[in-house]
């Protein structure tokens, strides 16, 4: 197993949780710290969740270890596959007290990462950085600890991407209010996006074949990879799968409408 983290992938829900915790903090607190949860496969870390851990900063730092363990046990019951991969703190620097907190997480997991989120928007954006620690000094005589930056990437599930795209629409409205569309509306938007992307790819391939633009081997490899990932299905099987998916979607929409009608009916009856 690679003990040194190679890269870090973070889901946007983690960043939202950290920012929300910072906004809800006690006014006397200068920063918020907490645990990062996810997976670590040979140094490739994916952070999928997090939770805040109460602490006290100052000349001496104190972390509520008991709260951290209880919260971790609760998360394990919900998702047994996640584990501690590191910890986070708000701010754009790493104070000396961070070394003490990092030592605690080094006892909880192998090669924990430290994530910093600049909630003060020092550079007019929430800078997100990840580090791993390494000892500094001569052999057998440790003199200190340094934090080494790690490449970081924001990744998301389809459901997260859909939510983020919805939130993006809110910044263009005067009231900053957005409403999620119906399932069929979201399906139509997804199909329209796929149609536009297919047209763009077809146009690129036609221009390359006609000699109008130079061929890019990287794009070609990506296209081959995408094509190879598409399962080979005969038209009848594909039609059956689409029909089943559509029937499931109609059933979910019918049940949601039925629940909404029942709630409205109960509300009306309670007023009688």
BELQUI-V690306 format. One record per residue. N is the residue number from 0. RES is the residue in three letters. SS is DSSP state (A for helix, B for strand, O for the rest). PHI is phi in degrees with one decimal (NA if undefined). Layout:
# BELQUI-V690306
N & RES & SS & PHI
N & RES & SS & PHI
This chain:
# BELQUI-V690306
0 & UNK & O & NA
1 & UNK & O & -75.9
2 & UNK & O & -81.3
3 & UNK & O & -99.0
4 & UNK & O & -58.7
5 & UNK & O & -93.7
6 & UNK & B & -149.4
7 & UNK & B & -130.6
8 & UNK & B & -111.8
9 & UNK & B & -122.1
10 & UNK & B & -84.7
11 & UNK & A & -61.4
12 & UNK & A & -62.3
13 & UNK & A & -66.3
14 & UNK & A & -65.7
15 & UNK & A & -61.6
16 & UNK & A & -64.4
17 & UNK & A & -66.9
18 & UNK & A & -64.0
19 & UNK & A & -63.3
20 & UNK & A & -64.6
21 & UNK & A & -66.8
22 & UNK & A & -69.1
23 & UNK & O & -95.4
24 & UNK & O & -67.8
25 & UNK & O & -66.7
26 & UNK & O & -60.3
27 & UNK & O & -80.4
28 & UNK & O & -83.2
29 & UNK & O & -87.6
30 & UNK & O & -154.5
31 & UNK & O & -121.3
32 & UNK & B & -125.1
33 & UNK & B & -173.4
34 & UNK & B & -99.9
35 & UNK & B & -101.9
36 & UNK & B & -117.2
37 & UNK & B & 165.4
38 & UNK & B & -131.3
39 & UNK & B & -132.3
40 & UNK & B & -112.5
41 & UNK & O & 51.8
42 & UNK & O & 89.3
43 & UNK & B & -92.9
44 & UNK & B & -103.1
45 & UNK & B & -123.1
46 & UNK & B & -97.3
47 & UNK & B & -112.3
48 & UNK & B & -156.6
49 & UNK & B & -162.3
50 & UNK & B & -150.2
51 & UNK & B & -81.2
52 & UNK & O & -118.8
53 & UNK & O & -58.7
54 & UNK & B & -150.9
55 & UNK & B & -131.3
56 & UNK & O & -100.7
57 & UNK & O & 150.2
58 & UNK & O & -63.4
59 & UNK & O & -123.6
60 & UNK & O & -103.2
61 & UNK & B & -134.1
62 & UNK & B & -118.7
63 & UNK & O & -77.2
64 & UNK & A & -66.3
65 & UNK & A & -62.9
66 & UNK & A & -62.9
67 & UNK & A & -62.5
68 & UNK & A & -67.4
69 & UNK & A & -64.6
70 & UNK & A & -65.1
71 & UNK & A & -64.9
72 & UNK & A & -63.1
73 & UNK & A & -66.0
74 & UNK & A & -65.8
75 & UNK & A & -63.9
76 & UNK & A & -68.7
77 & UNK & A & -78.4
78 & UNK & O & -143.8
79 & UNK & O & -64.3
80 & UNK & O & -80.2
81 & UNK & O & -82.1
82 & UNK & B & -147.4
83 & UNK & B & -72.9
84 & UNK & B & -116.1
85 & UNK & B & 161.7
86 & UNK & B & -148.7
87 & UNK & B & -128.2
88 & UNK & B & -150.8
89 & UNK & B & -86.9
90 & UNK & O & 121.0
91 & UNK & O & -106.7
92 & UNK & O & -131.5
93 & UNK & O & -120.8
94 & UNK & O & -70.4
95 & UNK & O & -62.3
96 & UNK & A & -66.0
97 & UNK & A & -64.5
98 & UNK & A & -62.3
99 & UNK & A & -67.1
100 & UNK & A & -64.9
101 & UNK & A & -65.2
102 & UNK & A & -63.4
103 & UNK & A & -63.5
104 & UNK & A & -70.0
105 & UNK & A & -67.6
106 & UNK & A & -82.3
107 & UNK & A & -89.7
108 & UNK & O & -154.5
109 & UNK & O & -84.4
110 & UNK & O & 48.3
111 & UNK & O & -69.8
112 & UNK & B & -98.2
113 & UNK & B & -120.1
114 & UNK & B & -107.6
115 & UNK & B & -115.6
116 & UNK & B & -124.4
117 & UNK & O & -80.6
118 & UNK & O & -81.1
119 & UNK & O & -87.3
120 & UNK & O & 53.1
121 & UNK & O & -61.5
122 & UNK & O & -104.3
123 & UNK & O & 62.4
124 & UNK & O & -160.2
125 & UNK & O & -77.4
126 & UNK & O & -62.5
127 & UNK & B & -119.6
128 & UNK & B & -132.7
129 & UNK & B & -125.7
130 & UNK & B & -139.8
131 & UNK & B & -125.5
132 & UNK & B & -100.1
133 & UNK & B & -143.8
134 & UNK & B & -77.8
135 & UNK & B & -118.9
136 & UNK & B & 143.1
137 & UNK & B & -89.8
138 & UNK & O & -55.0
139 & UNK & O & 67.9
140 & UNK & B & -139.1
141 & UNK & B & -67.2
142 & UNK & B & -111.2
143 & UNK & B & 173.4
144 & UNK & B & -130.8
145 & UNK & B & -120.6
146 & UNK & B & -105.0
147 & UNK & B & -101.5
148 & UNK & B & -63.9
149 & UNK & B & -125.2
150 & UNK & B & -58.9
151 & UNK & B & -128.2
152 & UNK & B & -142.1
153 & UNK & B & -94.5
154 & UNK & B & -124.4
155 & UNK & O & -155.7
156 & UNK & O & -76.3
157 & UNK & A & -60.7
158 & UNK & A & -65.0
159 & UNK & A & -67.1
160 & UNK & A & -63.3
161 & UNK & A & -62.4
162 & UNK & A & -67.2
163 & UNK & A & -64.5
164 & UNK & A & -60.8
165 & UNK & A & -66.6
166 & UNK & A & -65.6
167 & UNK & A & -62.6
168 & UNK & A & -67.6
169 & UNK & A & -68.4
170 & UNK & O & -74.6
171 & UNK & O & -93.9
172 & UNK & O & -91.0
173 & UNK & O & -67.1
174 & UNK & O & -89.4
175 & UNK & O & 57.2
176 & UNK & O & -117.9
177 & UNK & O & -129.6
178 & UNK & O & -123.1
179 & UNK & O & -65.3
180 & UNK & O & -76.9
181 & UNK & O & -68.4
182 & UNK & A & -59.4
183 & UNK & A & -68.9
184 & UNK & A & -65.6
185 & UNK & A & -63.6
186 & UNK & A & -64.5
187 & UNK & A & -65.0
188 & UNK & A & -62.8
189 & UNK & A & -63.7
190 & UNK & A & -66.6
191 & UNK & A & -63.5
192 & UNK & A & -65.2
193 & UNK & A & -63.4
194 & UNK & A & -62.5
195 & UNK & A & -65.2
196 & UNK & A & -66.9
197 & UNK & A & -64.5
198 & UNK & A & -62.6
199 & UNK & A & -64.4
200 & UNK & A & -66.2
201 & UNK & A & -61.2
202 & UNK & A & -63.2
203 & UNK & A & -65.0
204 & UNK & A & -62.8
205 & UNK & A & -62.0
206 & UNK & A & -67.9
207 & UNK & A & -66.7
208 & UNK & A & -65.5
209 & UNK & O & -82.7
210 & UNK & O & 77.9
211 & UNK & O & -78.5
212 & UNK & O & -132.7
213 & UNK & O & -75.9
214 & UNK & O & -77.6
215 & UNK & O & -110.2
216 & UNK & A & -65.2
217 & UNK & A & -64.8
218 & UNK & A & -63.6
219 & UNK & A & -61.0
220 & UNK & A & -64.8
221 & UNK & A & -63.7
222 & UNK & A & -65.1
223 & UNK & A & -64.1
224 & UNK & A & -63.0
225 & UNK & A & -66.5
226 & UNK & A & -64.2
227 & UNK & A & -66.7
228 & UNK & A & -80.0
229 & UNK & O & -79.8
230 & UNK & O & -67.8
231 & UNK & O & -84.8
232 & UNK & O & -126.8
233 & UNK & O & -75.5
234 & UNK & A & -54.5
235 & UNK & A & -67.5
236 & UNK & A & -65.0
237 & UNK & A & -61.5
238 & UNK & A & -64.5
239 & UNK & A & -65.0
240 & UNK & A & -62.8
241 & UNK & A & -64.7
242 & UNK & A & -65.6
243 & UNK & A & -63.4
244 & UNK & A & -63.9
245 & UNK & A & -66.4
246 & UNK & A & -64.5
247 & UNK & A & -62.8
248 & UNK & A & -64.6
249 & UNK & A & -64.5
250 & UNK & A & -65.4
251 & UNK & A & -63.6
252 & UNK & A & -65.5
253 & UNK & A & -63.5
254 & UNK & A & -65.9
255 & UNK & A & -65.7
256 & UNK & A & -66.2
257 & UNK & A & -65.0
258 & UNK & A & -64.9
259 & UNK & A & -63.5
260 & UNK & A & -64.5
261 & UNK & A & -64.9
262 & UNK & A & -63.7
263 & UNK & A & -65.0
264 & UNK & A & -64.3
265 & UNK & A & -64.1
266 & UNK & A & -66.0
267 & UNK & A & -67.7
268 & UNK & A & -67.0
269 & UNK & A & -68.7
270 & UNK & O & -84.7
271 & UNK & O & -77.9
